[in-house]
Amino acid sequence: MNVYDFFRRFSYVLISGMATMGGALPFLFFAHRKLGDRAIDALMGFAAGIMLAISAFSLTVPSIETGGIIRFTVGFFLGGVVASLADRFSPHEHLLKGHEGPDAKRLRGAWLFLITMAIHNLPEGMAVGVSSDTPHAFSVAMAIGFQNIPEGAATIAALVAAKYKKGKAIFLTFLTGVLEILGGLIGIMLTLISQKMLPYLLALAAGAMVYVVSDEVIPETHSKGNEFLATWSILAGFLAMAIFDVALG
């Protein structure tokens, strides 16, 4: 891969990662600072629906097409295992339901939050990086960037509601985008090692994203009594991504 190809692929990662700020800054400066649990659950549910659709259409399908069902199964299972281990052994703090993991209370809230977003965003970034060498590169980058907009708004709203100062809330939200870019770079580097790894890596990213949505996002959006709204938001996000994927061919 030449320098041009690397920066082309990296541009997908950069755009999708920084889209988080596209949702955060307008909310912070042009909207009312108080965003209730219902709105946060709806935004996160919509983002979760997009993540599920990306996993199905843009990661699962090309993984099976390029490597077959066995390689997909191995990679998908491994993605779930990696995400599960990170969730089990990393102390972290959810936006709504609070602390989770070993010795969580010994760490400051900001670090717990960053660990949480690493578990959440690294698989997203990796999906963009891995798929950047496939025909689905543009659609995956745009779709994850699109879902990062409501996710960014929900993130900064939850931080403000948790009494974080404006500057710190902006900085932490920005770092969530940086973590996604880091995941994208990891994905690009892994595909450079060997193209034979591509179907495994696509499946791994899909498995990790499905695990994160199932274990982290959905339970959190259902923890404040907004299950009906969150569920329909997930359906709306999935449908929006499906239409977006078809429109982009």
C-alpha positions in Angstrom: 0.0 0.0 0.0 1.4 3.4 -1.0 1.2 6.6 1.0 -1.9 7.8 -0.9 -3.8 4.7 -0.2 -2.9 4.9 3.5 -4.1 8.5 3.8 -7.2 7.7 1.8 -8.1 4.9 4.3 -7.1 7.1 7.3 -9.4 9.8 6.0 -12.4 7.5 6.4 -11.3 6.8 10.0 -10.7 10.5 10.8 -14.1 11.7 9.4 -16.1 9.0 11.2 -14.3 9.5 14.5 -14.5 13.3 14.6 -18.2 13.2 13.7 -18.8 12.7 17.4 -18.0 16.4 17.9 -20.6 17.1 15.2 -23.3 16.0 17.6 -21.7 17.4 20.7 -20.9 21.0 19.9 -24.3 22.0 18.5 -26.0 20.5 21.5 -23.7 22.3 23.9 -23.8 25.7 22.4 -27.1 26.0 20.6 -29.5 23.8 22.5 -30.7 23.7 26.0 -28.1 22.1 28.3 -30.6 19.9 30.1 -31.3 16.8 28.0 -33.5 14.3 29.8 -33.1 10.5 30.1 -35.7 9.9 27.4 -33.8 11.9 24.8 -30.5 10.3 25.7 -32.0 6.8 25.5 -33.6 7.7 22.2 -30.3 9.0 20.8 -28.3 6.0 22.0 -30.9 3.6 20.8 -30.8 5.1 17.3 -27.0 4.8 17.3 -27.3 1.2 18.5 -29.6 0.4 15.6 -27.1 1.8 13.1 -24.3 -0.3 14.8 -26.4 -3.5 14.4 -27.1 -2.8 10.8 -23.4 -2.0 10.0 -22.5 -5.3 11.7 -25.0 -7.2 9.6 -24.7 -5.5 6.2 -21.2 -4.0 6.0 -19.2 -6.5 8.1 -20.9 -9.8 8.2 -21.8 -10.0 4.5 -18.3 -9.1 3.1 -16.6 -11.4 5.7 -18.6 -14.4 4.5 -18.2 -13.4 0.9 -14.4 -13.2 1.1 -13.7 -15.9 3.6 -16.6 -18.2 4.0 -18.8 -19.2 6.9 -16.1 -20.9 9.0 -13.7 -17.9 9.0 -16.7 -15.7 9.8 -17.7 -17.8 12.7 -14.2 -17.9 14.1 -13.8 -14.2 13.8 -17.3 -13.3 15.1 -16.9 -15.5 18.1 -13.4 -14.1 18.8 -14.8 -10.5 18.6 -17.4 -11.3 21.2 -14.8 -12.9 23.5 -12.5 -9.9 23.2 -15.3 -7.5 24.0 -16.5 -9.7 26.8 -13.1 -9.8 28.4 -12.6 -6.1 28.1 -16.0 -5.5 29.7 -15.4 -8.1 32.5 -12.0 -7.1 33.6 -11.9 -3.3 32.9 -13.5 -1.0 35.5 -15.8 1.4 33.7 -18.7 3.8 34.3 -21.8 3.8 32.2 -23.5 7.0 31.4 -26.7 6.1 33.2 -26.3 2.9 35.3 -23.0 3.9 36.9 -20.0 1.8 37.9 -19.2 -1.7 36.7 -16.1 -4.0 36.8 -13.4 -4.7 39.4 -12.3 -1.9 41.7 -14.3 0.7 39.8 -14.7 3.0 42.7 -11.0 3.4 43.1 -10.7 5.3 39.8 -11.8 8.8 39.1 -15.0 9.2 37.1 -13.3 10.6 34.1 -11.0 7.6 33.7 -13.9 5.2 34.2 -15.8 7.0 31.5 -12.8 6.9 29.1 -12.4 3.1 29.7 -16.1 2.7 29.0 -15.9 4.6 25.7 -12.8 2.7 24.7 -14.8 -0.6 25.1 -17.5 1.1 23.0 -15.6 3.0 20.4 -12.6 0.9 19.6 -14.7 -1.8 17.8 -16.5 1.0 15.8 -13.2 2.5 14.8 -11.7 -0.9 14.0 -14.7 -1.6 11.7 -14.0 1.5 9.7 -10.3 0.7 9.5 -10.8 -2.9 8.5 -13.5 -2.1 5.9 -11.6 0.8 4.4 -10.0 -1.7 2.0 -13.3 -3.1 0.8 -16.1 -1.9 -1.5 -18.0 -1.0 1.6 -15.4 1.5 2.8 -17.4 4.7 2.2 -20.7 3.4 3.4 -19.2 2.1 6.7 -17.3 5.3 7.4 -20.4 7.5 6.6 -22.7 5.3 8.6 -20.6 5.1 11.7 -19.9 8.9 11.4 -23.7 9.4 11.1 -24.4 7.3 14.2 -21.6 9.2 16.1 -23.6 12.4 15.8 -26.5 11.4 18.1 -24.0 9.4 20.2 -21.9 12.6 20.7 -24.9 14.6 21.7 -26.0 11.9 24.2 -22.5 11.6 25.6 -22.0 15.3 26.3 -25.6 15.6 27.6 -24.9 12.9 30.1 -21.6 14.4 31.1 -23.3 17.8 31.7 -26.1 16.2 33.6 -23.4 14.5 35.8 -22.1 18.0 36.7 -19.0 17.9 34.5 -17.7 21.4 33.7 -18.3 22.5 30.1 -14.6 22.4 29.1 -14.1 18.9 30.6 -17.3 17.6 29.0 -16.1 18.8 25.6 -12.6 17.3 26.1 -13.9 13.9 27.2 -16.3 13.8 24.2 -13.4 14.7 21.9 -11.3 11.9 23.4 -14.1 9.4 22.6 -13.6 10.3 18.9 -9.8 10.0 19.3 -10.3 6.5 20.7 -12.4 5.6 17.6 -9.6 6.9 15.4 -7.1 4.7 17.3 -9.3 1.7 16.7 -9.4 2.6 13.0 -5.6 2.7 12.9 -5.4 -0.7 14.5 -7.8 -2.1 11.9 -5.7 -0.6 9.1 -2.5 -1.9 10.5 -3.9 -5.4 10.9 -5.0 -5.6 7.3 -1.6 -4.5 6.2 0.0 -7.5 8.0 -1.9 -9.9 5.8 -4.9 -9.6 3.5 -5.8 -13.2 4.5 -6.8 -11.7 7.9 -9.5 -9.5 6.3 -12.5 -11.9 6.7 -11.5 -12.7 10.2 -11.1 -9.0 11.1 -14.4 -8.0 9.5 -16.1 -10.7 11.5 -14.2 -9.8 14.7 -15.4 -6.2 14.4 -18.9 -7.4 13.8 -18.8 -9.7 16.9 -17.4 -7.0 19.1 -20.0 -4.4 18.0 -22.9 -6.8 18.5 -21.6 -7.6 21.9 -21.2 -4.0 22.9 -24.7 -3.1 21.7 -26.3 -6.1 23.5 -24.3 -5.9 26.7 -23.7 -2.2 27.1 -26.0 0.0 25.0 -29.4 -1.7 25.1 -29.4 -2.5 28.9 -28.4 1.1 29.5 -31.1 2.6 27.4 -33.6 0.3 29.2 -32.5 1.2 32.7 -34.6 4.3 33.2 -38.0 3.0 32.1 -37.8 4.1 28.5 -37.7 0.6 27.0 -40.5 1.3 24.4 -38.9 4.5 23.1 -35.4 3.0 23.1 -36.6 -0.1 21.2 -38.3 1.9 18.5 -35.2 4.1 18.2 -33.1 1.0 17.6 -35.5 -0.1 14.9 -35.4 3.4 13.4 -31.6 3.4 13.4 -31.4 0.0 11.8 -33.9 1.0 9.1 -32.1 4.3 8.4 -28.8 2.4 8.0 -30.4 -0.2 5.7 -31.8 2.6 3.5 -28.5 4.4 3.6 -26.6 1.2 2.6 -29.0 0.6 -0.4 -28.8 4.2 -1.5 -25.0 4.0 -1.6 -25.1 0.7 -3.5 
